[in-house]
Amino acid sequence: MKFLYNGVDIISSSKPSKMLVNDYVGGEADELIATFPNAKLWAEWKPKVGDIVQLIDGSFDSGILYIDNPQIQNDICRLEAVSVPLLAIKPRTKIWRDIRLTNIISDCASRAGLNFQTYGIVDYTYTAISQNSESDFAFLKRICTREGYAVKVSNNTLIVFSEKYMENQPSGMTINKKEVAPNYSFKNGLNLLSRVRVCHYNVTKKQSIDQTATDTSIIGGEMKINELCSDSGEALRFAYGHLRNANKNSKIGCVQLLQQTELAAGSVVTLEDFEGENNGNWFVYKVTQDAVNAKTTLYLRRPLNY
């Protein structure tokens, strides 16, 4: 294991008593939580907000993370770090007009000093979008959610991808029940929706837009959203995006393995020899790597077809 603090591996000087990395598929920043028993040494090093850390453990690489909450007390140093730089969480207000999605992504990445990549998205053009005292990360997450896209920052790169596209990638690993710790679980999600209706009245054109997306496989609630739309096609896209966001965790699971450092959020795995309908392909939406106890926990959801 290597733990780089501002580019220097400090493991030989201070071994952690806890080292967890939560790798999210999108929507939340990847995070690291670490504790070290030698508070006096860390007090001399003076950890501060914005310092850069990176965990490398086998084939797992957390990428660059930024300290956002260093604490030293009771002979313990506790570090918390996230993948999103501070510049990306500063609020701003901006009106975007006749703008392509990739232009918005590029602008948000550039302001935060990040590179950017996209996977499986369509580069839609929007007539108008308002960013109202939102951080670039929160704003981008909001407008991508309605397209069924996810936003992630990893190793100084802003990544936007189609969730449906990623969920339908080939499985990269088969996991047998015999390999899993006893405390695995599967359950149904909450607050599911069977219908989402998106409406908008264009005052200039005196035109009403009203589209509904339906998931007949789910018995759930209904939601009506009044949202600026340029046409019926855009309204229906947004409706399915909101419906996906509500229902993507309709079937979820959690399994723990002996450390598998090659597994990352955003991958697809196949389960076998489990009970009932729990076998088959699952999408990994979160991975917790426990470097001290050599455990890997996978948080899974069933892929959607929309």
C-alpha positions, 0 to 999 in steps of 0.5 A: 500500500502507498499513501501519498500526501502531497506527492510523498509516500508517508506509510513508512512513517505513519501507518493508518489504523483505518483507510477507507475509500468510497468510489461512487459511480456518480452524483457524489464525490469519491471520498477517503476516510483515514485515521492515524494513531500518531497525532503528534507527528501529524501535528508537525506535518500540519495537514490543511484543507486543499492538501492532496492525497492518493491511495494506491493499493494493488491495482486500485488507485483512488486518484487525486483527492483533496483534504476537506476536513483534517482533525487532530485530537485524542492522539488520533489524526483523522483525514477526510478527502474528496475527489472534487476540487474546491473550485467546483463547489463554489456557487455561481449564477449564469444563463446559458442560451443555445448551448450544447451539453459538451460546451457546458461540461467543458466550461465547468471542467475548465473553471475547476482546472479539470480535464473532461471525458464523456461516454455514451452521451448525445450532445444535445443543444438547449435553448436556455438553462438557468444556473441559480446560485449553484455550484458547477458540480450541482448544476451539471448533475441536475441537468444531466439527471434529466437526460439519464446521465451521471456526473463523476470527478475522478483523478482530476477528470470530470466524467459524464456518461449515460447510465444506460450505456454503462449498465449495458456493458459486458460483465467483467467478473463472475462472483460466486456465492462461496466467495462472499462474506455471510452478510450479503443482502438484496432488497427492493428500493423505496419511493419508486415511481410508475409515471413521471409527467413533464409539462411546460407552457411556452408563452411566446409560442402559446404552446403547451408541452405535456409528455409522460414516461411510464414504467409498467413494471413498477407499482409506485407513485406519480410525479408532475414536473413543470420544466422548461422544454423546447419541444415534446421530444425534449420533454419526453426525454426529461420525463424518462430521465427523472423516471430513471433517477427515481427507479434506478435503485428499485433492486439493490444488493450488497456483497463483501469480498476479500479485497479485489482492488481491480473492482471499481464503481461503474463496472458490471458483475455477474452473480451466480449460485445465489437465491432466487432471482438474485443471479445474473448481471448487476451494475456496481454503483459504489465500491468501498475499498478497506485497505487496512482490513483487505475487504472490498464491498460492492453496492449493486443495482439491477440495470434498467432498460431506459 
